[in-house]
Amino acid sequence: MDGNDLVRSVKAVGSVQGLRAVRSALRRRRADAWGLPARGPERARVPGQVQGAEPRPGGGVVRFARSVLEVRVAAGGAVFWGWDGAGPDPSYALAGPAPEPDARAVLEPDTDGGWRVVSERVMVAVSRHGALEVRTPGGVVLRRELPPRWWEPVGGGPARWVQRSEVPADARVFGLGGRADGPRLRDGAYRLWNTDPRGGFAPGDDPLYITMPVQLVVADAGTHLAFYDNTCDGRVLLREGEEGAGSGHDRAGSSELRMEGGPLRCWVVAGTPARVLQGWTALTGAPALPPSWALGPQHARWGFGSEAEVRRVVAGYREHGLPLSALHLDIDHYDAHQVFTVDREHFPDLPPPRQGPGRGRGAAGVDRRPGGEGAARQRGVRQRARGGRVRAGRTRRRGAGRGLAGRVRVSRLHGSARA
């Protein structure tokens, strides 16, 4: 537990939910310390000297003394590379199978004993020591990946690794998921481990709920997006570059990615910002179209505490004529924070959460078939909702401009969104 965690814990101790959160965090840390194996002696490894290359569709395989690198250019212009036999599949992030390779991309010898893959939209150069450069068709360097380094346990097991990269001096980096400091990433260290900050967060707090190993780099030479397809715990150290004054030398921007395991593989999409984002969504899938109610005003927080407080908040929207299409309950409506439960003492009218798909079951997990189990109870919930009571499940908002004259959808959050 670091200083920030300690301050948040002290602030939260004043409530029952706060005490539960502190106990849960301590139990989780003790379990991790007990269950995760300690690292023993390790052996460092680098790719070594290039030994040869083998052409393949869209690129080829470059063999080194102690590793193998596959480079492939997809039909849409995206570049993939993977070390130690890592391929694009299986992947947690790709929307479907990996895109087909570009049949026009060719692998050919480069200067100083290296190799390069040449395509219509991008060029990838691999040095004889394992450095990799992503270039424009005209030869301008967008990103340079230095030779990676692995640390392998002497007794066997997954290896951790580090990948250092360089970008142009004027480059600005965005991404890595949700960050408290905003979308532009300044100099500093950023952890890749989804974490609930507990009690809110402020600039400088890291990490937050959603972390992604994705960097969007914008520079005069061009824009590119780098996605390291890996789900392990990691850390990114960023340092912005500096353009030299007058005839002075430029200092390139740098990125250092350290991962505790998993494959070392990466996708890069280069081009204009619009083309880069289009290529990214082609790889990982476009965002799903949300339902109409999700586009309306919503209220979410942790710590409602009781059904009476929920009703008070909803009544406040109605009293002030404010529109509201949804109200979200956080995990404090659970019974002792156990999933798929409801605290009946404080939320007596909230239907049980849905535990899985079932024919004839509604959004609240109640059987709605005629004569089915819970049908009478569900009718009672509907009747109370029409009388101004809180309703859980799927509803349709009526008259957004009339505040809460219609129904309000009440949903449950499994994360920790706050208003």
Secondary structure, 3 states (H helix, E strand, C coil): CCHHHHHHHHHHCCCHHHHHHHHHHHHHHHHHHHHCCCCCCEEEECCCCEEEEEEECCEEEEEECCCEEEEEEECCCCEEEEECCCCCCCCCCCCCCCCCECCCCEEEECHHHCEEEECCCCEEEECCCCCEEEECCCCCEEEEECCCEEEEECCCCCCEEEEEEEECCCCEEEEEECCCCCCECCCEEEEECCCCCCCCCCCCCCCCCCEEEEEEEEECCEEEEEEECCCCCEEEEEECCECCCCCCCCECEEEEEEECCCCCEEEEEEECHHHHHHHHHHHHCCCCCCCHHHHCCEEEECCCCCHHHHHHHHHHHHHCCCCCCEEEECHHHCECCECCCCCCCCCCCCCCCCCCCCCCECCCCCECCCCCCCHHHHHHHHHHHHCCCCCECCCCCCCHHHCCCCCCEEEECCCCCCC
